[in-house]
């Protein structure tokens, strides 16, 4: 997918998605947002557990919370010219 020049398929898919979105109620959109949020959290947990089997439940929860709270900062860093994004470690999250 090109962010500058979307393909015809991408434009058609987007139009279809917008049409579906317009037919859903506010409650349906809220439920979908909550499902997506839960799925994102579950995927983060699985990812952290597989990459860091030595972490306990508290470390995993702390890393998930940290990642969610600081995701915008990490995305901004990734797209900055010359920026280096360091890997997330449990120690980064401890207070």
N, C-alpha and C positions, 0 to 999 in steps of 0.2 A: 504494500500500500504506500502510495506516495502522498505525503502531506501537502505538497504543493499542487500537484495535478492529479486529482482522483480520477480513476478509470471510469468508464461508462458503467461497468458493473457496480463499482463502489457508489456511484451517484444513484443508481437505481435501488440498490440495497438500502441506502440512507433514506431515500424517499419512501420506500416501503416501511421502514422502521418508524419514521415520523408519522405515517398514516396510522399504523397500529397504535402508537403512543397516544395519538389524539383521540382514539376510541376508548381508551381505558379510563377508569375513574381514578380519582385521587387516591382512594383506598387501595386500589389495585397497584398503582405506582408505588405507594408506600410499602406494600407487602413485597413487591419485587425488589425494592431497594434494600429492605431488611434481609431478604433471601441472598442477595448478592453480597451484602456485608458479611453475613454468616459464612458464605462460601469462601470469601476472601480470607477471613480469620482462620477457617479450617485448613485452607491451603497453606497459609503461613505456618500454622502449628505443625503440619505434616512436614513441611520443608525444613523448619528448624530442628525438629526431632531427627530427621534423616541425616542432616549435616552435622548435628551436634548430639550424638547419642548419650554423651556424658552429662548433658544438662538435665537438671531436675525440673519439675513442673513449674516452679516459681521462675526459674531462668527463662523457660519457654514463654510463659505468660508475659514476663517483663519485656522480652525481645519483641513479641507481637505488638504489645502496647507501644513500645518505643518506635517501631517501624511505622505504625499507623499514625502516631502523633507527629512524626518527623518526615513522613513520606514526601511532602511538598518540598521541603528543604533539600532532600536527597535528589529529587527529580530536577530541581533548579540547578544543583551542582553538576549533575550529569550532562546537562546541555549547555553549561557555561564553557567558554573557550578556555582550553588548557586546564580544566578542573580534573582533579583526581578524586574519585569516590572510593573511600575505604570500605572494606567489608565490615558488616555489622557483627560485633561480638557481644556476648552477655555482659562483659565488663563495661562496655559502653553504656549500658542501661542502668547499672547499679548506682545508687545514690549514696 
